Structure formats: C-alpha cells, structure tokens
C-alpha cells in the first residue's frame, strides 16, 4: 500500500505546526512528525483500521483520530491518500 499526502493535508500540517510553534518550535516539529509517523505506521499495516467518516457514507473514505486531530483518507486502488487533517471538534468540509 502506497501512502500519499494531498496538498491540502500537507498545508494543514504546516498550519498545525505554525500554531503550536507559537509556544514551542521544538514541540511543534515533534508533534507533526509524531502525527505523520503514527498515521503511516498504522495505515501501512492496517489500512482499514480507521473508522468511517460520520459526515459521509463512502466506504472508501475513513479517518484516524490522533491527539485531537482527524486524519481523513481514501483508497484509490493500491494508493491510500491522506486528504485532510483538522481539529477533532470540527466537521469535515465537503467541497
């Protein structure tokens, strides 16, 4: 299984890191690295381990929760694409 990160997901990670860096640049980098490692480790071995996305009923889209963040991904053949990363209390924007 190949794991890719969409442009939106990558931009979200930069925003998360910038926000946390207001308090500590080191902590921000550690957090984002940890999130990426967690997602890629879990999904490499268990791509269907995430739950369905509550806002939609698409079996090819799932999400993982990591320390207050939702990581939404989908399957495209042998590719697992991370679509977006956002705060857990927010709803998925469908656009």
C-alpha positions, 0 to 999 in steps of 0.5 A, spaced: 500 500 500 502 506 497 501 512 502 500 519 499 499 526 502 494 531 498 496 538 498 491 540 502 493 535 508 500 537 507 498 545 508 494 543 514 500 540 517 504 546 516 498 550 519 498 545 525 505 546 526 505 554 525 500 554 531 503 550 536 510 553 534 507 559 537 509 556 544 514 551 542 518 550 535 521 544 538 514 541 540 511 543 534 516 539 529 515 533 534 508 533 534 507 533 526 512 528 525 509 524 531 502 525 527 505 523 520 509 517 523 503 514 527 498 515 521 503 511 516 505 506 521 498 504 522 495 505 515 501 501 512 499 495 516 492 496 517 489 500 512 482 499 514 483 500 521 480 507 521 473 508 522 468 511 517 467 518 516 460 520 520 459 526 515 459 521 509 457 514 507 463 512 502 466 506 504 472 508 501 473 514 505 475 513 513 479 517 518 484 516 524 483 520 530 490 522 533 491 527 539 485 531 537 486 531 530 482 527 524 486 524 519 481 523 513 483 518 507 481 514 501 483 508 497 484 509 490 486 502 488 493 500 491 494 508 493 491 510 500 491 518 500 491 522 506 486 528 504 485 532 510 487 533 517 483 538 522 481 539 529 477 533 532 471 538 534 470 540 527 466 537 521 469 535 515 468 540 509 465 537 503 467 541 497 
